[in-house]
């Protein structure tokens, strides 16, 4: 019996050479480093800017309070090529600083009204500054500020919104003053397209925010102001910064006003001056139409209405734009209508009784009109020709021709005043002077002077004959008294001779008078034809046109033409 040999089974073994441990350890270290890098990275943010000037990938840092917290990782253009999209990665733990009100801006060298800043970046390069936020969820992207903010979210104070129409725009950083002391500044400037007004966001620092109440008003501070008074011209100039950039002031335009505190972002109107702000305090008024039969040049909207020097109203429109065509055609001599309003609150400031209703004021003014209160135009400034409407009581002889209503407004009676009244009186005097027989009067005076000339000649002849009579021997034999009488008569007649004292004076007077009469002849003739020639300049004589036939042209032989 045969036996099979046993089969040997060999188990395969995989042997790992120690050299393979090196890449395995390197792989584990790389994975650990990747994990550590991923775990140490903070959030990734996206910034939108107008341009990426001065920014570089991998070099530009992001700082908060001058502490590095991130780095720019990518820069690219937007899809519409209008903005630069900046991607940055922040350090771990920076998530708590990202909120809706977080702000970013570029720190680089700047020169502005507030001074020079960012000089340290000349060597290190520009970087992005972050102002940590306080509230709100972080958005998908942040829009970078064009300028560094002048105040941060941590600054305590009050933010307000101002709006103005028709005023020049002021820049960011313009100071806000209270009684000449800076308490805030303008943070941002915008434009409201719906209301067509410039908008400002201002910041009032604490504790000065307690000065703002619902009765304060804001106005533009001029850097240079001129004020004319009885003491002369007063010039006031603020600081150089205010002179160059202007400023905003606020306060109450009336003493004793108190109000309530306002909330953050309350709206106020910005006026052009403190006087404009004071004028807008008067909310009650009586509207009238003033009809003037004289020149209204120099009367503009905003001109005051005064009662014996005290302002009680304001002119609204010159001329009034609501003139009905049929009313204009009905007037034989159309007057110029001016729309204005009486502001009784201006008078109430000087009265002890403050609770006077508008109806009571209207009744009071109507009674005053019945008692002779009239309006007139007066020139306030002779150099500029500015005019005002003056109210005063006149006698019953001066009655206004314009009464009733005009375009649904009551007409305030008016009378000529100022230069118009003076012109009427002077015209009347000149009319009377023009009607007087001046030429006949001067002719009679001229004849009288000629007769006086003849009389002097006769006196001279008589004096000469008397001297001859005294020289005769027969006269010497007359009594002494008769001789003395003849000598006195001779002396008297000699004084009337041309060489005598009285004769010389009388001759000089007659000569001067004759010359004056000759000079007055053209004026007398002009006044007879145009009595108002003393006020209004007559038409200038036509220019003389040289005629070829008026004078013969010089010949060449006379040397009039060059060879």
MITI-724021 format. One line per 4 residues: number of its first residue (from 1); their letters; for each residue x, y, z of C-alpha. Coordinates in steps of 0.1 Angstrom, whole numbers, plus 5000, padded with zeros to 4 digits. Example, Ala and Ser with C-alpha at 12.3 -4.5 7.8 and 13.67 -1.06 7.14 Angstrom:
2
1 = AS = 5123:4955:5078  5137:4989:5071
// end
This chain:
563
1 = XXXX = 5000:5000:5000  5014:5032:4989  5014:5065:5010  5010:5100:4996
5 = XXXX = 5035:5126:5006  5020:5155:5027  5015:5188:5009  5031:5218:5026
9 = XXXX = 5009:5251:5028  5029:5283:5030  5011:5315:5044  5021:5347:5024
13 = XXXX = 5034:5375:5046  5035:5412:5036  5065:5429:5049  5065:5467:5053
17 = XXXX = 5098:5483:5049  5106:5511:5075  5113:5536:5047  5075:5538:5040
21 = XXXX = 5069:5553:5074  5084:5587:5063  5057:5597:5037  5030:5584:5060
25 = XXXX = 5042:5606:5088  5045:5636:5063  5009:5630:5052  4997:5630:5087
29 = XXXX = 5016:5662:5095  5002:5679:5064  4967:5669:5072  4971:5682:5107
33 = XXXX = 4985:5715:5094  4957:5718:5070  4932:5712:5098  4950:5737:5121
37 = XXXX = 4950:5763:5093  4913:5758:5086  4905:5758:5123  4925:5790:5129
41 = XXXX = 4909:5809:5100  4882:5834:5108  4852:5845:5086  4856:5855:5050
45 = XXXX = 4841:5889:5041  4834:5907:5008  4840:5944:5004  4827:5967:4976
49 = XXXX = 4847:5997:4967  4848:6023:4939  4884:6012:4931  4912:5992:4946
53 = XXXX = 4938:6020:4947  4967:6011:4969  4954:5976:4978  4974:5943:4970
57 = XXXX = 4966:5907:4975  4985:5891:5003  5000:5924:5014  4972:5947:5024
61 = XXXX = 4962:5941:5060  4929:5947:5078  4932:5964:5112  4909:5973:5140
65 = XXXX = 4923:5999:5164  4957:5995:5148  4957:5957:5155  4960:5934:5125
69 = XXXX = 4930:5911:5123  4930:5900:5086  4943:5902:5051  4931:5908:5016
73 = XXXX = 4930:5875:4997  4915:5884:4963  4906:5915:4942  4885:5914:4911
77 = XXXX = 4861:5936:4891  4823:5933:4894  4803:5918:4866  4793:5953:4853
81 = XXXX = 4828:5966:4857  4817:5995:4879  4831:5984:4913  4860:5965:4927
85 = XXXX = 4852:5934:4947  4877:5928:4975  4877:5894:4994  4894:5893:5028
89 = XXXX = 4899:5867:5055  4898:5877:5091  4914:5859:5120  4897:5835:5142
93 = XXXX = 4875:5852:5168  4867:5882:5147  4832:5870:5140  4818:5890:5170
97 = XXXX = 4829:5923:5154  4808:5918:5122  4774:5934:5124  4751:5954:5102
101 = XXXX = 4767:5987:5113  4803:5976:5109  4823:6000:5088  4854:5997:5065
105 = XXXX = 4875:6023:5049  4910:6027:5035  4937:6044:5055  4960:6064:5032
109 = XXXX = 4976:6099:5032  4948:6125:5031  4948:6163:5032  4915:6180:5041
113 = XXXX = 4899:6208:5061  4903:6187:5093  4940:6183:5087  4966:6158:5074
117 = XXXX = 4961:6121:5082  4976:6088:5072  5012:6099:5069  5023:6066:5085
121 = XXXX = 5012:6046:5054  5038:6064:5031  5063:6036:5040  5041:6007:5051
125 = XXXX = 5014:6011:5024  4977:6015:5027  4956:5992:5048  4919:5987:5056
129 = XXXX = 4905:6000:5089  4875:5983:5104  4851:5999:5130  4834:5970:5148
133 = XXXX = 4796:5971:5148  4772:5967:5177  4739:5955:5164  4723:5937:5134
137 = XXXX = 4732:5906:5115  4762:5908:5092  4752:5914:5055  4765:5895:5025
141 = XXXX = 4789:5923:5016  4800:5956:5030  4803:5989:5011  4835:6007:5020
145 = XXXX = 4833:6043:5030  4850:6069:5008  4862:6089:5037  4871:6080:5073
149 = XXXX = 4841:6086:5096  4845:6116:5120  4826:6098:5147  4822:6062:5156
153 = XXXX = 4793:6041:5170  4810:6042:5204  4809:6081:5205  4781:6093:5228
157 = XXXX = 4759:6120:5214  4730:6128:5191  4726:6124:5154  4702:6147:5135
161 = XXXX = 4691:6152:5099  4690:6186:5084  4676:6196:5050  4679:6228:5030
165 = XXXX = 4667:6242:4997  4685:6269:4977  4716:6270:4998  4752:6261:4988
169 = XXXX = 4763:6226:4998  4787:6222:5027  4812:6194:5030  4817:6166:5054
173 = XXXX = 4835:6177:5085  4820:6212:5086  4817:6222:5122  4785:6228:5141
177 = XXXX = 4785:6256:5167  4764:6266:5197  4770:6303:5205  4804:6302:5188
181 = XXXX = 4817:6270:5204  4821:6238:5183  4799:6210:5196  4796:6188:5166
185 = XXXX = 4802:6183:5128  4786:6171:5096  4790:6134:5091  4775:6129:5056
189 = XXXX = 4759:6149:5028  4733:6137:5004  4705:6149:4981  4668:6141:4983
193 = XXXX = 4655:6138:4948  4619:6137:4958  4620:6169:4979  4648:6184:4958
197 = XXXX = 4667:6193:4990  4702:6189:5003  4703:6166:5033  4729:6165:5061
201 = XXXX = 4735:6141:5089  4752:6159:5118  4765:6146:5151  4763:6165:5184
205 = XXXX = 4788:6152:5209  4777:6145:5245  4771:6164:5268  4762:6191:5243
209 = XXXX = 4734:6170:5229  4713:6182:5259  4712:6216:5242  4691:6203:5214
213 = XXXX = 4653:6206:5219  4623:6207:5196  4623:6246:5197  4658:6251:5184
217 = XXXX = 4666:6262:5149  4696:6256:5127  4711:6282:5103  4743:6287:5082
221 = XXXX = 4771:6306:5099  4787:6331:5076  4825:6335:5079  4823:6372:5074
225 = XXXX = 4793:6395:5083  4787:6432:5079  4762:6451:5100  4753:6488:5096
229 = XXXX = 4739:6507:5125  4738:6543:5139  4773:6537:5153  4787:6529:5119
233 = XXXX = 4796:6497:5100  4805:6467:5122  4826:6439:5106  4826:6405:5122
237 = XXXX = 4849:6377:5111  4849:6341:5125  4878:6317:5125  4897:6310:5093
241 = XXXX = 4882:6275:5091  4847:6289:5092  4856:6317:5068  4868:6291:5042
245 = XXXX = 4843:6263:5047  4814:6279:5065  4796:6263:5094  4762:6256:5111
249 = XXXX = 4749:6272:5143  4718:6264:5163  4699:6278:5191  4667:6297:5199
253 = XXXX = 4660:6329:5181  4638:6341:5209  4648:6343:5245  4628:6323:5271
257 = XXXX = 4618:6294:5247  4620:6259:5263  4612:6226:5247  4614:6189:5249
261 = XXXX = 4644:6166:5241  4644:6151:5206  4651:6116:5195  4680:6104:5175
265 = XXXX = 4678:6112:5137  4651:6139:5142  4647:6162:5112  4652:6200:5112
269 = XXXX = 4653:6226:5085  4685:6245:5078  4680:6282:5072  4703:6306:5053
273 = XXXX = 4708:6329:5082  4698:6336:5118  4674:6363:5106  4657:6338:5082
277 = XXXX = 4653:6313:5110  4637:6341:5132  4614:6351:5104  4601:6315:5101
281 = XXXX = 4589:6315:5137  4559:6336:5127  4533:6312:5116  4502:6335:5118
285 = XXXX = 4498:6362:5093  4472:6384:5075  4477:6385:5037  4469:6417:5017
289 = XXXX = 4475:6430:4982  4491:6464:4981  4484:6485:4949  4510:6510:4940
293 = XXXX = 4507:6536:4912  4544:6543:4912  4577:6526:4904  4582:6494:4925
297 = XXXX = 4618:6489:4913  4639:6480:4944  4611:6463:4962  4618:6426:4963
301 = XXXX = 4604:6395:4979  4615:6393:5015  4615:6431:5020  4601:6442:5053
305 = XXXX = 4568:6460:5061  4574:6485:5088  4552:6506:5111  4572:6537:5121
309 = XXXX = 4604:6517:5118  4592:6485:5135  4590:6455:5113  4555:6439:5113
313 = XXXX = 4554:6420:5080  4572:6406:5049  4567:6411:5011  4558:6379:4993
317 = XXXX = 4556:6385:4956  4566:6415:4934  4545:6418:4913  4517:6395:4924
321 = XXXX = 4514:6367:4899  4477:6361:4904  4464:6392:4884  4431:6384:4866
325 = XXXX = 4431:6396:4830  4397:6411:4832  4407:6431:4863  4437:6444:4845
329 = XXXX = 4417:6455:4815  4391:6472:4838  4417:6496:4853  4423:6527:4833
333 = XXXX = 4457:6532:4848  4469:6498:4859  4486:6497:4893  4513:6472:4903
337 = XXXX = 4499:6447:4928  4523:6434:4955  4514:6404:4977  4525:6408:5013
341 = XXXX = 4516:6396:5047  4512:6412:5081  4528:6391:5108  4510:6401:5141
345 = XXXX = 4533:6378:5162  4560:6404:5157  4539:6429:5175  4528:6404:5201
349 = XXXX = 4565:6401:5212  4563:6436:5225  4529:6433:5241  4521:6420:5276
353 = XXXX = 4489:6402:5263  4501:6372:5243  4469:6353:5237  4455:6375:5209
357 = XXXX = 4438:6355:5182  4442:6361:5145  4406:6372:5141  4412:6399:5168
361 = XXXX = 4443:6411:5149  4423:6413:5117  4396:6434:5134  4423:6456:5149
365 = XXXX = 4440:6463:5116  4406:6470:5099  4398:6496:5125  4432:6511:5120
369 = XXXX = 4426:6513:5083  4393:6531:5089  4412:6555:5111  4436:6564:5083
373 = XXXX = 4464:6537:5083  4479:6538:5049  4508:6521:5031  4535:6538:5011
377 = XXXX = 4568:6530:4994  4600:6544:5009  4636:6540:4998  4656:6524:5026
381 = XXXX = 4690:6526:5009  4698:6554:4984  4729:6536:4971  4712:6503:4963
385 = XXXX = 4677:6516:4957  4662:6490:4981  4626:6499:4991  4603:6489:5020
389 = XXXX = 4566:6493:5026  4559:6517:5054  4526:6520:5073  4515:6551:5091
393 = XXXX = 4484:6572:5098  4477:6600:5074  4451:6628:5073  4418:6623:5056
397 = XXXX = 4429:6644:5026  4451:6615:5014  4426:6589:5003  4436:6557:4984
401 = XXXX = 4420:6551:4951  4423:6513:4955  4399:6496:4979  4379:6463:4980
405 = XXXX = 4394:6430:4971  4419:6418:4945  4422:6381:4935  4403:6370:4966
409 = XXXX = 4427:6391:4988  4418:6423:5006  4435:6455:4993  4455:6475:5018
413 = XXXX = 4450:6512:5010  4481:6530:4999  4492:6566:4992  4522:6580:4973
417 = XXXX = 4552:6583:4996  4589:6591:4996  4603:6604:4963  4569:6599:4945
421 = XXXX = 4553:6625:4968  4582:6648:4965  4582:6645:4928  4545:6654:4926
425 = XXXX = 4550:6685:4947  4581:6696:4928  4563:6690:4895  4534:6712:4907
429 = XXXX = 4559:6740:4916  4576:6737:4882  4542:6738:4864  4534:6770:4882
433 = XXXX = 4568:6784:4874  4563:6774:4837  4530:6793:4836  4544:6825:4851
437 = XXXX = 4553:6853:4826  4590:6851:4833  4601:6864:4800  4581:6896:4803
441 = XXXX = 4593:6901:4839  4630:6898:4828  4623:6921:4799  4609:6948:4822
445 = XXXX = 4639:6943:4846  4662:6947:4816  4645:6980:4806  4648:6992:4842
449 = XXXX = 4685:6985:4842  4689:7004:4809  4670:7034:4824  4693:7033:4854
453 = XXXX = 4723:7035:4830  4708:7066:4814  4702:7081:4848  4738:7076:4858
457 = XXXX = 4750:7092:4826  4727:7123:4833  4741:7126:4868  4776:7125:4854
461 = XXXX = 4768:7154:4830  4752:7174:4858  4782:7169:4880  4806:7180:4853
465 = XXXX = 4786:7212:4847  4784:7219:4884  4822:7216:4887  4826:7242:4859
469 = XXXX = 4801:7264:4876  4821:7263:4909  4853:7272:4891  4839:7305:4877
473 = XXXX = 4849:7338:4895  4813:7348:4898  4806:7317:4919  4835:7325:4942
477 = XXXX = 4818:7358:4952  4787:7340:4964  4781:7337:5001  4800:7311:5020
481 = XXXX = 4769:7291:5028  4760:7288:4991  4795:7278:4982  4795:7251:5009
485 = XXXX = 4761:7238:4996  4774:7236:4960  4806:7218:4972  4785:7192:4990
489 = XXXX = 4764:7187:4960  4795:7183:4938  4809:7156:4962  4776:7138:4962
493 = XXXX = 4773:7137:4924  4810:7127:4921  4803:7096:4941  4779:7085:4914
497 = XXXX = 4804:7090:4886  4820:7059:4870  4852:7064:4890  4833:7071:4923
501 = XXXX = 4827:7044:4950  4789:7042:4946  4792:7044:4908  4817:7015:4907
505 = XXXX = 4796:6993:4929  4764:7001:4910  4782:6995:4877  4796:6962:4888
509 = XXXX = 4761:6951:4901  4744:6961:4869  4770:6942:4848  4767:6910:4869
513 = XXXX = 4730:6912:4868  4730:6917:4830  4753:6886:4826  4730:6865:4849
517 = XXXX = 4700:6875:4829  4717:6866:4796  4727:6832:4811  4692:6825:4823
521 = XXXX = 4676:6831:4790  4680:6795:4777  4668:6780:4810  4638:6802:4811
525 = XXXX = 4629:6793:4775  4634:6755:4783  4612:6758:4815  4585:6774:4795
529 = XXXX = 4585:6744:4771  4593:6716:4796  4584:6725:4833  4599:6692:4847
533 = XXXX = 4633:6698:4831  4649:6703:4865  4641:6667:4875  4642:6647:4842
537 = XXXX = 4669:6652:4818  4657:6662:4784  4664:6644:4752  4700:6647:4741
541 = XXXX = 4706:6666:4708  4712:6645:4678  4748:6638:4670  4762:6660:4643
545 = XXXX = 4768:6641:4611  4797:6655:4591  4787:6664:4556  4810:6663:4526
549 = XXXX = 4797:6697:4515  4800:6714:4549  4837:6721:4545  4859:6718:4515
553 = XXXX = 4885:6691:4516  4921:6703:4518  4941:6701:4487  4973:6682:4483
557 = XXXX = 4992:6715:4480  4981:6723:4516  4999:6692:4530  4967:6675:4542
561 = XXX = 4976:6642:4525  5008:6623:4528  5030:6620:4498
// end
